[in-house]
């Protein structure tokens, strides 16, 4: 019962807050793409690396 409530709440928030282009993503996809991503990959003129918070 709790998981049903959680899923319904997640679906409601997804419809209200997200752009139309990603509203069709599953909750798992949203979690993996938006929440679990701690940093983003960056590319400069001659190097590539990762821009993690706190990295030097």
SEKE-660166 format. One line per field, with one value per atom (N, C-alpha, C, O, CB): residue number from 1; residue in one letter; atom name; x, y, z. Coordinates in steps of 0.02 Angstrom, whole numbers. Atoms other than C-alpha are relative to their C-alpha. Glycine has a CB too. Layout:
i = c(NUM,...)
aa = c(A,...)
at = c(CA,...)
east = c(X,...)
north = c(Y,...)
up = c(Z,...)
! end
This chain:
i = c(1,1,1,1,1,2,2,2,2,2,3,3,3,3,3,4,4,4,4,4,5,5,5,5,5,6,6,6,6,6,7,7,7,7,7,8,8,8,8,8,9,9,9,9,9,10,10,10,10,10,11,11,11,11,11,12,12,12,12,12,13,13,13,13,13,14,14,14,14,14,15,15,15,15,15,16,16,16,16,16,17,17,17,17,17,18,18,18,18,18,19,19,19,19,19,20,20,20,20,20,21,21,21,21,21,22,22,22,22,22,23,23,23,23,23,24,24,24,24,24,25,25,25,25,25,26,26,26,26,26,27,27,27,27,27,28,28,28,28,28,29,29,29,29,29,30,30,30,30,30,31,31,31,31,31,32,32,32,32,32,33,33,33,33,33,34,34,34,34,34,35,35,35,35,35,36,36,36,36,36,37,37,37,37,37,38,38,38,38,38,39,39,39,39,39,40,40,40,40,40,41,41,41,41,41,42,42,42,42,42,43,43,43,43,43,44,44,44,44,44,45,45,45,45,45,46,46,46,46,46,47,47,47,47,47,48,48,48,48,48,49,49,49,49,49,50,50,50,50,50,51,51,51,51,51,52,52,52,52,52,53,53,53,53,53,54,54,54,54,54,55,55,55,55,55,56,56,56,56,56)
aa = c(X,X,X,X,X,X,X,X,X,X,X,X,X,X,X,X,X,X,X,X,X,X,X,X,X,X,X,X,X,X,X,X,X,X,X,X,X,X,X,X,X,X,X,X,X,X,X,X,X,X,X,X,X,X,X,X,X,X,X,X,X,X,X,X,X,X,X,X,X,X,X,X,X,X,X,X,X,X,X,X,X,X,X,X,X,X,X,X,X,X,X,X,X,X,X,X,X,X,X,X,X,X,X,X,X,X,X,X,X,X,X,X,X,X,X,X,X,X,X,X,X,X,X,X,X,X,X,X,X,X,X,X,X,X,X,X,X,X,X,X,X,X,X,X,X,X,X,X,X,X,X,X,X,X,X,X,X,X,X,X,X,X,X,X,X,X,X,X,X,X,X,X,X,X,X,X,X,X,X,X,X,X,X,X,X,X,X,X,X,X,X,X,X,X,X,X,X,X,X,X,X,X,X,X,X,X,X,X,X,X,X,X,X,X,X,X,X,X,X,X,X,X,X,X,X,X,X,X,X,X,X,X,X,X,X,X,X,X,X,X,X,X,X,X,X,X,X,X,X,X,X,X,X,X,X,X,X,X,X,X,X,X,X,X,X,X,X,X,X,X,X,X,X,X,X,X,X,X,X,X)
at = c(N,CA,C,O,CB,N,CA,C,O,CB,N,CA,C,O,CB,N,CA,C,O,CB,N,CA,C,O,CB,N,CA,C,O,CB,N,CA,C,O,CB,N,CA,C,O,CB,N,CA,C,O,CB,N,CA,C,O,CB,N,CA,C,O,CB,N,CA,C,O,CB,N,CA,C,O,CB,N,CA,C,O,CB,N,CA,C,O,CB,N,CA,C,O,CB,N,CA,C,O,CB,N,CA,C,O,CB,N,CA,C,O,CB,N,CA,C,O,CB,N,CA,C,O,CB,N,CA,C,O,CB,N,CA,C,O,CB,N,CA,C,O,CB,N,CA,C,O,CB,N,CA,C,O,CB,N,CA,C,O,CB,N,CA,C,O,CB,N,CA,C,O,CB,N,CA,C,O,CB,N,CA,C,O,CB,N,CA,C,O,CB,N,CA,C,O,CB,N,CA,C,O,CB,N,CA,C,O,CB,N,CA,C,O,CB,N,CA,C,O,CB,N,CA,C,O,CB,N,CA,C,O,CB,N,CA,C,O,CB,N,CA,C,O,CB,N,CA,C,O,CB,N,CA,C,O,CB,N,CA,C,O,CB,N,CA,C,O,CB,N,CA,C,O,CB,N,CA,C,O,CB,N,CA,C,O,CB,N,CA,C,O,CB,N,CA,C,O,CB,N,CA,C,O,CB,N,CA,C,O,CB,N,CA,C,O,CB,N,CA,C,O,CB,N,CA,C,O,CB,N,CA,C,O,CB)
east = c(41,0,43,28,-47,-43,141,34,42,52,-33,227,-48,-27,29,49,66,-8,-12,-68,6,50,61,55,-10,-62,231,3,22,61,0,213,-50,-34,-16,49,55,24,14,-66,-28,139,55,59,27,-53,290,-28,-2,45,31,179,-33,-28,-53,30,84,53,45,-40,-53,243,34,53,52,-30,313,-42,-15,8,44,161,-1,-7,-71,4,162,65,64,-21,-63,347,47,91,35,-50,436,-22,-82,13,16,446,-34,-26,64,39,335,46,26,-41,-44,485,22,38,61,-22,529,-56,-42,59,55,357,-15,-44,-62,14,347,53,44,-5,-51,505,-29,-73,62,21,479,33,82,17,-29,514,72,114,-42,-68,668,48,103,1,-42,736,13,69,-33,-9,707,51,94,-66,-46,799,71,117,-20,-67,946,30,89,0,-26,962,5,49,-42,1,922,28,61,-70,-19,958,68,109,-51,-62,1102,60,116,-8,-56,1208,31,2,-24,-33,1331,40,52,44,-39,1430,-15,-52,75,12,1432,67,117,-42,-61,1560,11,-36,-3,-17,1650,54,93,23,-50,1755,28,-9,-29,-34,1883,37,31,48,-33,1993,42,38,44,-44,2119,-10,21,71,8,2061,-74,-116,33,67,1905,7,59,-37,-3,1864,-69,-120,48,62,1731,-2,47,-10,8,1665,-39,-97,-35,32,1625,5,56,30,-5,1584,57,63,-67,-56,1738,63,114,-21,-59,1857,49,29,-20,-51,2020,24,67,58)
north = c(-59,0,63,112,0,-59,121,12,69,-9,-9,88,29,68,-66,-29,127,75,113,-35,-70,292,39,94,9,-32,334,7,60,-41,-3,293,52,90,-68,-50,397,71,116,-12,-66,545,18,75,1,-12,527,17,62,-60,-14,524,69,105,-53,-66,678,55,103,7,-50,775,4,57,-15,2,720,40,78,-72,-37,789,75,115,-27,-70,953,38,97,7,-36,994,-9,33,-20,14,918,26,32,-74,-19,979,-58,-116,21,49,889,-53,-111,34,47,808,-58,-111,36,55,702,-26,-65,21,24,673,-74,-106,40,70,502,-48,-108,-10,43,437,-36,-10,41,37,304,31,68,-76,-27,346,-24,12,-19,26,234,39,56,-75,-39,328,70,95,6,-66,494,-3,40,27,7,433,-9,23,-60,13,368,60,74,-60,-55,519,66,106,9,-65,661,-1,47,25,0,607,-32,-4,-38,36,483,30,7,-72,-30,592,53,106,32,-45,675,55,107,-38,-49,768,-5,-49,-8,4,802,-3,24,60,4,764,66,96,-59,-62,913,-14,-61,54,8,930,69,116,-34,-62,1066,-10,-61,22,1,1104,-63,-94,61,58,964,-55,-108,22,50,870,-14,29,24,15,784,-25,-52,-52,23,745,1,3,43,1,744,59,74,-66,-58,894,-20,-1,58,23,813,53,88,-66,-49,923,-18,-76,3,11,941,-27,-35,-45,26,873,56,113,-37,-51,964,-8,31,-4)
up = c(0,0,0,-35,60,-2,41,-67,-87,55,64,-124,-52,-95,-25,46,-218,12,-36,9,-17,-127,-23,-50,76,22,-162,-75,-101,24,72,-345,-26,-72,-30,20,-361,13,-28,36,-15,-276,-49,-72,72,49,-390,-69,-102,-6,64,-544,-1,-51,-17,-5,-485,-5,-42,65,2,-453,-68,-91,53,67,-620,-49,-89,-25,45,-712,14,-32,5,-18,-617,-11,-28,71,-5,-613,-60,-70,60,51,-763,-69,-82,-4,68,-943,-37,-20,-38,38,-1069,-31,-37,-54,35,-1154,43,16,-24,-43,-1002,46,91,42,-41,-926,-12,32,-14,15,-1009,29,25,-75,-30,-922,60,95,21,-60,-790,61,55,-6,-61,-609,10,37,60,-6,-615,-45,-24,-20,45,-766,29,25,-68,-31,-678,56,62,26,-56,-524,-26,0,44,25,-624,-35,-28,-46,39,-737,37,23,-61,-33,-619,70,91,2,-70,-441,10,47,41,-13,-449,-36,-24,-21,35,-562,45,57,-67,-47,-445,-34,-4,45,36,-575,-74,-95,13,71,-758,-37,-13,-24,40,-891,-36,-62,-50,34,-961,-52,-44,51,52,-1116,-16,-31,-64,16,-1146,-65,-98,58,64,-1294,-11,-64,-7,9,-1266,52,46,0,-53,-1112,12,-2,64,-25,-1049,70,89,-46,-69,-872,31,-4,41,-36,-741,48,81,39,-43,-647,62,69,-38,-61,-479,53,57,25,-54,-331,48,69,39,-45,-222,-33,1,53,35,-354,-15,-25,-65,15,-386,-70,-92,48)
! end
